[in-house]
Structures are given as C-alpha cells and as structure tokens.
Amino acid sequence: MSVQDLYRKKRGTAEDVISHINDGDFIIVPTGVGEPPTLLTALSAQRLRFRDVKVGQILAVRKYGYFDPETVEHVRHVAFFFGAASRAGGQAGWIDFIPSYFSEMPGLIEREQIRSDVVLTMASPMDQHGYFSLSLGADYTMAAIAKARAVVLEVNPNVPFAYGNCHVHISQVTALIESSEPVMEVGLPTIGPVQEAIGKYVADMIEDGSTLQIGYGGIPDAVVMQLTSKHDLGIHTEMIGDGILTLLESGAVTNRKKTYMPGKMVATFALGSKKLYQFMDRNPGLEIHPVDFTNDPYLAAQNDKLIAINATLQIDLLGQCGSESLGSLPYSGTGGQVDFVRAANRSRDGKAFIVLPSTAKDDSITRIVPTLTPGTHVTTGKNDINYVVTEFGVAQLRGKSAKQRVQEMISIAHPDFRAELTEAAKQMHLL
C-alpha cells in the first residue's frame, strides 16, 4: 500500500478519531502552539463520555472546554509547566502538576514514569516519502509517540516542515484529521525601561561568536533587541521565537562560530508569528530536535561561549531562585532553566544569567530577599547560579563566599531595600 493510500485510509473527522481514546488514558500533547486545537476542542465536546482521562502538556496556550473544575473526573489537565490557560486551575488545585527538568521528560516517558497512551499533536502536511514534521514541538512528544498505543495527528498546511529529529512516518500514525486554521501567533512581550536597563547589562557582556539560549519573557527579549550589532552569534536553545528571527534578519546570527553543530540553529519548539513559522519551513539552517537533545547540559555545553538567559520571580541573598511559584502558589514550572544554567557553566567561556527586576508591585516589594518566601519552589540552586542581573547592575556569585554573595546581591537590590537587607543578613550571621 502506498503512503498516499495509507494517508487516505487513516484520515477521518475529529469526532471519529477521538474514539481512539479510552477511559483511564494518559494523553500527551506537545508544547504551546504544537497543541492540536481541533482535536482538543472535539475532546472537550465529548468529555462527559470519558472517565479518568488525563491530558499532559508542558505549556497550554488555549483554555479548552475540558479546563473545567466541574468535569475533572472525566478529563483532567496535567501541567508540566503552568501558563495563562492553566495557572488558575493549578492554584485552585483542580489541575494536577508533575514537576521535572524539561531535558528529562523524554526519559521519564521512556521509563513509563510518565505514561503515554495516546498522543494528540499538530503536524505538517506529509511529504512524498510519508513523513510529517512536528516542527512546532518535538520536545517530549517524539518519546511519547514511541510509547503510545495511538498517535493522532492534526495535519495543517500552516505548520512548517522542519528538519531534524522531529519526523513521524504515516506507518506510525493511528489516525489523522485535516485542518487549515492559521497556527496561533504569540507576540513579543512588552519591554519597559527596567527590562531595557537589565538587557543592556547582559548585552554588554555577550561577546561576538557566542551561542545563545534565550528564554521567553520581556527581559530576555530586551537582551535580544540590543544584540543586533553583534557578529557571528549562534543559536542553541529550547524555544525559537521572533526575537531570534530579528537577530537573523540583522545579520548578528550566522551560526558560523558555533563549536557544536556549526551552521545550524537548534531548538525543540517554536512560539511566535506567522512570519517565524514561514521562516522555519524547509530551512536547512534550522533543526528541531527532542528536548533531551537540545537541553542536555553536556551536549549544549559543547558550544563554547554558551550564553543562557533566564528569568526568575524571587532570589535570596545566597542565590537560590524561586522561578516557578509565588510562595506556595504555582506560577509556571522548572522548564529548561536549570538545564541551560548548568550547560553554560560547563561551556568554555560560557555565562549563565538569571535576570529579574529588583522590585514588584510599584517598588513596594523587593524581589531580592533574605530567604525565599515560605513554600517557594526552588528552581535553580545556589551552587548553580553565576550571574544575577537587575536594573541596578550585575552580581557574579559563582566561586564567591556566602559573605561575598550577600554583598553582591545587596549591591544590585533596589536602594530603598538595601538597608533592611543588610540588617537581615547580619541577623542571619551572613554579614
């Protein structure tokens, strides 16, 4: 049977292919815009006929009908990372949470510590050889496909066909549907004067020829906007977005000086505009790989001058980062922050930056604190931290004593809070 015959045989409607889901199944869905909206809308519409079905995903970007506290005994969302769609449910307790390092998620699936009964994912149109590209989110989804009983694709011509280890053959597919809605676009965050000031401190420390990992957020994008005059930058990251596209268009990114996979940009998922998705289509300079490849600290560290730029919500005087919760209330998740901090620390001449505004709530609360708020989920530990940057400067902590760390951290706190931080450090016998 030809690949075209297989395709026609497996094609159906969203309502039909949902029949491949059984009670008790754990469904895996990719990151962000890789989620299949038509399939998840159909699942939502039929959710009352299921019992104890779970949908696991690292970052949901749409709030589907099954995000419903009244029907969680039928279909429940399980977050690997909270976003706007899932945060309120996570804080209220009716959305579950599985914490993990992003790089280790494929391994958890392979070892069946996270189940994968069914995979629902967006995919590019099939090529002449019978392959689809999961360009929007290879992440842990490729590992899930290898384990799943059923693999269901939402095939959309607006999904780019990317190169790398992100391809699924029609013979691996249980069923598919077709859709043609535009891929969801996610704009760049707002950049204000505080973000711009932090971005300048970081940008000034990035040398020509560096390889970048850039997290999502206003401050990482503020850094990107100030790198357009750099030369021969490379990209090895988890997320490719419009900020990176800006660097490519300016000529700052060439990937020529990369010492691991030179000439290639590497990412595991995409989050951006239609322009970005069109840029990704059959681009030989970009490869999309599973996250246990992109985020493996050993592999990423093969890039000399690896720069990791990630944000946090709160940090204590010794450098412990609470990047994923507000006290005990979940806010986001571990994601790839620790993966790339460790990779940059291993890289020759690498630099790991943790960035944050010095205050919150109109300068009424300091984000640099003597100790993290009780219940805070510690993301990056004090032994991994290197550079911490606020709008007041840069603290370099790696290799420093506890006393030196405290002095560095107070020096980049908001001036209104430095006296009370100094007094607290004395009471804790850190000064």
FIKE-7447 format. One line per field, with one value per residue (C-alpha): residue in three letters; x, y, z; residue number from 1. Coordinates in Angstrom, 1 decimal. Layout:
<pts>
resn: c(ALA|...)
east: c(X|...)
north: c(Y|...)
up: c(Z|...)
resi: c(NUM|...)
</pts>
This chain:
<pts>
resn: c(MET|SER|VAL|GLN|ASP|LEU|TYR|ARG|LYS|LYS|ARG|GLY|THR|ALA|GLU|ASP|VAL|ILE|SER|HIS|ILE|ASN|ASP|GLY|ASP|PHE|ILE|ILE|VAL|PRO|THR|GLY|VAL|GLY|GLU|PRO|PRO|THR|LEU|LEU|THR|ALA|LEU|SER|ALA|GLN|ARG|LEU|ARG|PHE|ARG|ASP|VAL|LYS|VAL|GLY|GLN|ILE|LEU|ALA|VAL|ARG|LYS|TYR|GLY|TYR|PHE|ASP|PRO|GLU|THR|VAL|GLU|HIS|VAL|ARG|HIS|VAL|ALA|PHE|PHE|PHE|GLY|ALA|ALA|SER|ARG|ALA|GLY|GLY|GLN|ALA|GLY|TRP|ILE|ASP|PHE|ILE|PRO|SER|TYR|PHE|SER|GLU|MET|PRO|GLY|LEU|ILE|GLU|ARG|GLU|GLN|ILE|ARG|SER|ASP|VAL|VAL|LEU|THR|MET|ALA|SER|PRO|MET|ASP|GLN|HIS|GLY|TYR|PHE|SER|LEU|SER|LEU|GLY|ALA|ASP|TYR|THR|MET|ALA|ALA|ILE|ALA|LYS|ALA|ARG|ALA|VAL|VAL|LEU|GLU|VAL|ASN|PRO|ASN|VAL|PRO|PHE|ALA|TYR|GLY|ASN|CYS|HIS|VAL|HIS|ILE|SER|GLN|VAL|THR|ALA|LEU|ILE|GLU|SER|SER|GLU|PRO|VAL|MET|GLU|VAL|GLY|LEU|PRO|THR|ILE|GLY|PRO|VAL|GLN|GLU|ALA|ILE|GLY|LYS|TYR|VAL|ALA|ASP|MET|ILE|GLU|ASP|GLY|SER|THR|LEU|GLN|ILE|GLY|TYR|GLY|GLY|ILE|PRO|ASP|ALA|VAL|VAL|MET|GLN|LEU|THR|SER|LYS|HIS|ASP|LEU|GLY|ILE|HIS|THR|GLU|MET|ILE|GLY|ASP|GLY|ILE|LEU|THR|LEU|LEU|GLU|SER|GLY|ALA|VAL|THR|ASN|ARG|LYS|LYS|THR|TYR|MET|PRO|GLY|LYS|MET|VAL|ALA|THR|PHE|ALA|LEU|GLY|SER|LYS|LYS|LEU|TYR|GLN|PHE|MET|ASP|ARG|ASN|PRO|GLY|LEU|GLU|ILE|HIS|PRO|VAL|ASP|PHE|THR|ASN|ASP|PRO|TYR|LEU|ALA|ALA|GLN|ASN|ASP|LYS|LEU|ILE|ALA|ILE|ASN|ALA|THR|LEU|GLN|ILE|ASP|LEU|LEU|GLY|GLN|CYS|GLY|SER|GLU|SER|LEU|GLY|SER|LEU|PRO|TYR|SER|GLY|THR|GLY|GLY|GLN|VAL|ASP|PHE|VAL|ARG|ALA|ALA|ASN|ARG|SER|ARG|ASP|GLY|LYS|ALA|PHE|ILE|VAL|LEU|PRO|SER|THR|ALA|LYS|ASP|ASP|SER|ILE|THR|ARG|ILE|VAL|PRO|THR|LEU|THR|PRO|GLY|THR|HIS|VAL|THR|THR|GLY|LYS|ASN|ASP|ILE|ASN|TYR|VAL|VAL|THR|GLU|PHE|GLY|VAL|ALA|GLN|LEU|ARG|GLY|LYS|SER|ALA|LYS|GLN|ARG|VAL|GLN|GLU|MET|ILE|SER|ILE|ALA|HIS|PRO|ASP|PHE|ARG|ALA|GLU|LEU|THR|GLU|ALA|ALA|LYS|GLN|MET|HIS|LEU|LEU)
east: c(0.0|1.4|1.9|-0.9|-3.3|-2.3|-3.0|-6.4|-7.2|-6.3|-8.0|-11.2|-13.1|-12.2|-15.3|-14.3|-10.7|-11.4|-12.8|-9.2|-9.2|-10.2|-11.2|-8.1|-5.8|-3.0|-2.8|0.4|0.1|3.2|4.3|2.5|1.2|2.0|-1.2|-3.9|-6.9|-9.5|-8.7|-8.7|-12.0|-13.5|-12.2|-13.7|-17.1|-17.1|-15.5|-18.5|-18.4|-14.9|-13.8|-10.4|-8.7|-5.7|-4.1|-0.4|1.3|4.2|2.5|-1.1|-1.8|-5.5|-8.2|-10.2|-13.6|-12.0|-10.3|-13.4|-13.3|-16.8|-15.7|-12.2|-13.4|-14.0|-11.0|-8.3|-5.4|-2.0|0.5|4.3|4.5|1.8|0.8|-2.1|-4.5|-3.7|-2.4|-5.7|-6.7|-3.3|-3.5|-7.1|-5.9|-8.1|-5.3|-2.5|1.2|4.2|7.5|10.6|13.5|12.5|15.5|14.5|10.9|11.5|13.4|10.5|8.2|10.6|10.8|7.0|7.2|5.0|2.6|1.9|-1.2|-2.3|-0.5|-2.5|-0.4|-0.3|1.8|2.9|1.5|3.0|5.9|6.3|8.1|5.3|6.8|5.2|7.2|6.4|8.2|6.2|7.0|9.3|10.1|8.9|6.4|8.8|9.4|5.7|5.0|7.4|5.4|1.8|-0.9|-2.5|-0.9|-3.4|-2.3|-4.0|-2.4|-2.3|-0.7|0.3|2.6|6.1|8.1|11.3|14.4|16.0|14.7|11.1|9.5|6.8|6.0|2.5|3.0|3.4|0.1|-3.2|-5.5|-5.4|-7.6|-7.0|-7.4|-6.4|-6.7|-3.7|-1.2|-1.7|0.6|2.3|3.7|6.8|6.4|6.2|9.6|9.8|12.7|13.5|13.7|15.7|18.3|18.7|19.0|21.9|23.9|23.6|24.2|27.4|28.8|28.0|30.9|30.9|30.8|28.7|26.0|22.6|19.9|17.1|14.1|10.7|9.9|10.3|13.9|15.3|13.7|15.2|18.6|17.9|17.0|20.4|22.4|21.6|25.1|26.9|28.7|28.6|26.2|24.8|21.6|21.2|18.0|14.8|12.5|12.8|10.8|10.6|13.4|15.8|14.3|15.2|18.8|18.9|17.5|20.0|22.9|24.0|23.3|25.3|26.0|29.4|31.3|29.4|31.6|28.7|26.6|28.2|26.0|22.8|20.3|18.9|15.6|12.9|9.7|8.5|6.4|5.9|4.4|3.3|6.5|8.5|6.6|7.1|10.8|11.1|9.6|12.3|15.0|18.3|19.8|17.4|16.9|14.1|15.1|13.7|14.3|16.7|19.0|18.6|18.6|21.1|23.6|26.5|25.6|24.6|27.9|29.8|29.2|31.9|30.7|27.3|25.1|22.0|19.5|16.5|14.2|13.2|10.5|12.5|16.0|17.6|20.9|22.8|21.4|18.6|16.0|12.3|11.3|8.1|5.9|4.7|5.2|3.4|1.1|2.3|3.0|5.0|7.4|11.0|11.2|14.7|16.2|18.4|19.3|20.9|22.3|24.3|25.2|26.5|28.6|30.2|30.8|34.2|33.8|30.1|27.9|24.6|22.4|19.4|17.5|14.8|13.5|14.7|11.1|7.5|4.2|5.3|8.6|6.7|8.2|11.8|12.4|15.8|15.1|17.0|15.2|12.7|9.0|7.9|6.6|8.5|9.5|13.3|14.2|17.9|20.0|22.8|25.5|24.5|24.0|26.6|25.4|22.3|21.2|18.7|18.3|20.9|23.8|25.4|26.2|28.7|28.2|30.0|33.1|32.2|31.8|28.5|29.5|30.7|27.5|25.4|27.4|27.0|23.3|22.6|24.5|22.0|18.9|16.7|18.3|15.2|15.7|19.4|19.5|16.9|18.6|21.9|20.3|18.6|21.9|23.5|20.8|21.4|25.1|25.9|27.5)
north: c(0.0|3.4|6.2|8.1|5.1|4.8|8.5|8.3|5.2|6.9|10.2|11.0|13.6|14.9|13.3|9.9|9.9|10.8|7.2|6.0|7.4|5.0|5.6|5.9|7.0|9.5|11.7|13.6|16.9|19.0|22.4|25.6|26.0|22.4|21.5|20.4|22.8|20.9|17.6|19.2|21.0|17.7|16.0|18.9|18.5|14.7|14.8|13.7|10.3|9.6|8.6|9.4|10.7|13.0|15.4|16.1|19.1|21.5|24.7|25.1|28.2|27.9|27.3|24.5|23.3|20.5|23.1|22.8|22.1|20.5|17.8|16.8|13.3|12.9|14.7|16.5|18.7|17.7|20.5|20.0|23.9|26.4|29.2|31.6|28.9|26.5|28.7|29.5|25.8|24.9|27.4|26.2|22.6|21.0|20.9|18.5|19.3|17.0|18.8|17.8|19.2|19.8|17.8|14.7|14.5|12.1|9.8|9.9|8.8|6.1|4.7|4.9|7.2|9.4|7.4|7.9|6.0|8.5|11.3|14.2|16.7|19.2|18.2|19.5|18.0|14.7|14.7|12.3|9.8|9.6|11.8|14.5|17.2|18.0|21.3|23.3|20.9|17.9|18.3|15.1|14.3|12.1|9.9|9.8|8.6|5.7|4.5|5.4|2.9|5.5|8.5|11.0|13.9|17.2|17.9|21.6|23.2|26.2|24.0|24.3|21.2|21.5|19.3|17.5|14.6|15.7|13.4|10.8|8.3|7.6|4.0|5.2|7.1|5.6|8.3|11.8|14.8|17.8|21.4|24.7|27.3|29.6|28.5|30.5|33.5|34.6|38.2|39.5|40.6|44.2|45.8|48.7|50.8|48.4|45.5|47.6|48.5|44.9|43.9|46.4|45.0|41.5|42.5|44.3|41.0|39.0|38.6|38.2|34.5|33.5|30.9|31.9|30.2|32.7|32.1|33.6|37.0|40.7|40.8|38.0|39.8|43.1|41.5|40.3|43.7|45.0|42.3|43.3|44.9|41.7|39.4|35.6|34.7|31.2|29.7|26.5|27.0|25.3|27.9|29.7|32.9|36.2|37.7|35.2|36.0|39.6|38.7|36.6|39.5|41.9|39.7|39.2|35.4|33.4|30.2|30.0|30.2|27.5|24.7|22.2|21.7|24.8|26.4|25.1|26.7|24.2|24.3|22.0|24.1|27.3|30.1|33.2|34.8|33.6|35.1|32.8|29.7|30.5|31.1|27.6|25.8|23.5|25.8|23.9|26.3|25.2|21.8|20.9|18.1|16.4|18.2|15.6|16.6|20.4|20.8|18.1|20.2|18.0|18.4|22.1|22.8|21.6|25.1|27.4|30.8|29.4|32.2|31.2|34.0|33.1|35.0|34.4|35.7|35.9|35.2|35.1|36.5|33.3|33.0|30.5|31.2|30.8|31.0|29.0|29.9|32.8|31.3|28.0|29.1|27.6|30.1|28.4|25.5|24.4|24.2|24.4|27.0|24.6|22.7|25.7|27.2|24.0|23.9|27.4|26.7|23.7|25.6|27.1|30.8|30.3|32.6|31.9|34.9|35.0|38.2|40.0|43.4|44.4|45.0|44.2|46.0|49.5|49.2|48.2|44.7|43.6|40.6|40.1|38.7|37.3|34.0|32.8|33.2|30.0|27.4|28.8|26.1|26.4|26.2|27.0|26.3|28.4|26.1|26.6|30.4|32.5|36.0|37.7|40.9|43.6|47.2|48.2|46.0|42.6|40.3|37.5|34.7|31.6|30.9|33.5|33.0|33.4|36.9|38.0|36.7|38.7|41.8|41.3|40.7|43.7|45.9|45.1|45.4|48.5|51.3|51.5|48.0|47.7|48.8|46.3|43.5|44.4|44.2|40.9|39.5|40.5|38.8|35.6|35.9|36.3|39.7)
up: c(0.0|-0.9|1.6|-0.1|0.3|4.0|4.4|2.9|5.0|8.3|7.6|9.4|11.3|14.8|16.3|14.8|15.8|19.4|19.6|19.9|23.5|26.3|29.9|32.1|29.2|29.7|26.6|25.7|23.9|22.8|24.0|23.2|19.6|18.8|20.6|18.1|18.6|16.5|18.3|21.8|21.0|20.0|23.1|25.2|23.5|24.2|27.7|29.6|28.0|29.4|32.8|34.4|31.2|31.7|29.3|30.0|28.5|29.4|28.3|27.3|25.3|24.9|27.5|26.1|27.4|29.4|31.6|33.8|37.5|37.2|34.8|36.0|36.9|33.1|31.6|33.7|32.6|34.0|33.7|33.4|33.4|34.1|31.7|31.4|30.4|33.3|36.1|37.9|37.9|39.2|42.0|42.8|42.9|40.2|37.6|38.5|38.3|37.5|38.2|36.2|34.3|30.7|29.5|31.5|30.3|27.4|29.8|32.2|29.4|28.1|31.7|31.9|35.0|32.9|30.8|27.1|26.0|23.3|21.5|20.0|18.0|15.2|12.2|8.8|5.6|4.7|2.2|-0.7|1.5|4.0|6.7|8.8|10.7|14.3|13.9|16.5|19.3|19.1|22.9|24.7|22.0|20.0|23.0|23.7|20.1|20.6|23.6|22.7|21.7|19.4|17.6|16.2|14.0|13.2|9.8|8.9|5.8|8.0|10.1|8.7|7.6|9.7|9.6|12.5|14.6|14.5|11.9|12.1|9.3|8.2|9.3|12.9|12.7|14.0|12.7|11.4|10.6|8.4|9.4|7.9|10.6|11.0|13.6|16.8|16.9|20.2|20.2|21.9|25.5|26.5|27.1|29.6|30.9|33.6|31.2|28.8|31.5|32.5|28.9|28.3|31.3|29.8|26.2|27.1|28.5|25.4|23.0|19.3|18.4|21.4|21.2|22.7|24.7|25.2|27.5|27.0|28.6|28.5|29.8|27.6|24.6|25.8|25.6|22.1|20.9|22.0|20.2|16.6|16.2|17.4|14.9|14.3|17.1|17.2|18.4|20.6|22.6|23.6|22.1|18.8|18.6|16.8|18.9|17.3|13.9|14.5|15.1|12.0|9.9|11.3|10.4|14.0|13.9|11.4|13.4|11.8|15.1|16.9|18.1|18.2|15.1|13.3|10.7|12.4|14.7|17.1|19.1|20.4|20.0|18.3|19.6|17.6|14.5|11.1|9.7|12.1|11.0|7.3|8.0|9.6|6.6|4.9|6.2|6.1|8.7|11.4|13.1|15.6|18.0|21.1|24.3|25.7|22.9|22.9|26.7|27.6|29.6|28.4|24.7|24.9|26.7|23.6|22.4|23.5|24.8|25.5|26.9|28.9|29.7|32.0|34.3|38.0|40.3|43.5|44.7|48.1|49.3|48.6|45.1|45.4|42.7|43.1|39.4|39.3|42.2|44.3|47.7|47.6|44.7|41.4|38.7|35.9|36.2|36.1|32.3|30.9|33.2|35.2|32.1|30.4|33.6|34.0|30.3|30.3|33.5|31.7|28.5|27.8|28.4|28.9|31.0|32.7|33.5|35.8|35.3|37.3|38.2|41.6|42.9|42.3|42.8|42.0|44.0|47.2|47.4|46.9|44.8|46.4|49.8|52.8|52.5|49.9|50.8|52.7|50.3|47.3|44.8|44.4|40.7|40.4|43.5|44.9|43.6|40.0|40.0|38.2|37.1|38.6|36.9|37.9|36.6|39.2|38.0|37.8|40.7|40.0|42.6|41.4|43.4|46.0|49.8|51.5|52.7|49.3|47.7|50.2|49.4|45.7|45.9|48.1|45.7|42.9|45.1|44.9|47.0|49.1|50.4|50.8|54.5|55.6|53.6|55.2|58.7|57.9|56.7|59.9|62.0|59.9|60.6|56.9|57.4)
resi: c(1|2|3|4|5|6|7|8|9|10|11|12|13|14|15|16|17|18|19|20|21|22|23|24|25|26|27|28|29|30|31|32|33|34|35|36|37|38|39|40|41|42|43|44|45|46|47|48|49|50|51|52|53|54|55|56|57|58|59|60|61|62|63|64|65|66|67|68|69|70|71|72|73|74|75|76|77|78|79|80|81|82|83|84|85|86|87|88|89|90|91|92|93|94|95|96|97|98|99|100|101|102|103|104|105|106|107|108|109|110|111|112|113|114|115|116|117|118|119|120|121|122|123|124|125|126|127|128|129|130|131|132|133|134|135|136|137|138|139|140|141|142|143|144|145|146|147|148|149|150|151|152|153|154|155|156|157|158|159|160|161|162|163|164|165|166|167|168|169|170|171|172|173|174|175|176|177|178|179|180|181|182|183|184|185|186|187|188|189|190|191|192|193|194|195|196|197|198|199|200|201|202|203|204|205|206|207|208|209|210|211|212|213|214|215|216|217|218|219|220|221|222|223|224|225|226|227|228|229|230|231|232|233|234|235|236|237|238|239|240|241|242|243|244|245|246|247|248|249|250|251|252|253|254|255|256|257|258|259|260|261|262|263|264|265|266|267|268|269|270|271|272|273|274|275|276|277|278|279|280|281|282|283|284|285|286|287|288|289|290|291|292|293|294|295|296|297|298|299|300|301|302|303|304|305|306|307|308|309|310|311|312|313|314|315|316|317|318|319|320|321|322|323|324|325|326|327|328|329|330|331|332|333|334|335|336|337|338|339|340|341|342|343|344|345|346|347|348|349|350|351|352|353|354|355|356|357|358|359|360|361|362|363|364|365|366|367|368|369|370|371|372|373|374|375|376|377|378|379|380|381|382|383|384|385|386|387|388|389|390|391|392|393|394|395|396|397|398|399|400|401|402|403|404|405|406|407|408|409|410|411|412|413|414|415|416|417|418|419|420|421|422|423|424|425|426|427|428|429|430|431)
</pts>
